[in-house]
Amino acid sequence: MKVLVSGVVELSLVDYPRNPALVIFVPGCPFRCPMCHNWRMLEVKPEHEKAFDELLSKLKRAIDAVEAVKVSGGEPTLYPDFLRGLSDFCKENSLLFGFDTNGYFPEVVGNLLGHVDLVSVDVKAAFNDPDLYSKVIGVNAGAEAIKRLKKTLTHLFSSSVYADLRTTFIPTVNDKPEHMRNIGETLLKLGYGEKAERGEASYTLQEFEPNLAWKDEMKRLRRPTLEEMVEAGKATGIPNVYIRKQDVGFMAPLESLLEHRPQKIGLI
């Protein structure tokens, strides 16, 4: 089998929650998010084609230091056979397996849930604003993207697979309190609350990094402050919220930030 791989990171501490991971990047994506950090992987190129067996041989030489394999991109669900093959490899080697997705292909996600330990899903913006969603994903498909994302989340929340939900928090774009409230309310309606109570789901607000963004209009924006991100996390009204920011780490619990850093972040 031939597969498309645009890069491999042999050890990452910021891609698989709580587990060191080997990360495989794949090219191609139906979105053109202007804030995308991996925009160089949007187009499939001839040099991305690899033999699957050759890739597995490389992975076997590199897996001693990790506990998990994660597929990122790009959009991994463009390649369901590849994901299933990697899933089998991970099971044979006692590794956890997960992948990132924008949720645009719910049936693919649903079919893989029996073969995966974790799915990381990007929630780009509020569910009740298709125009905003179109702006954030860079294509005029906001309503369809929201519809498909809800279906993806419904599949995920009805499974035992860990749901790692994330929103990149972009000042002046998707950062209003009403945006955060809608995200939280919608996730609860879809079943997030029950899954989070079982320790099978979390929601992370990620720091927007303008210097890594694809489009110039995004490069001109600023990073969010920690106070803004904490207030946004509170506004969601949901449990198991984390903050990913350079000065607090990969997944800093919102409750811990509120308890131990209230003066630093200006909350008292």
Disulfide bonds with the S-S distance in Angstrom:
none
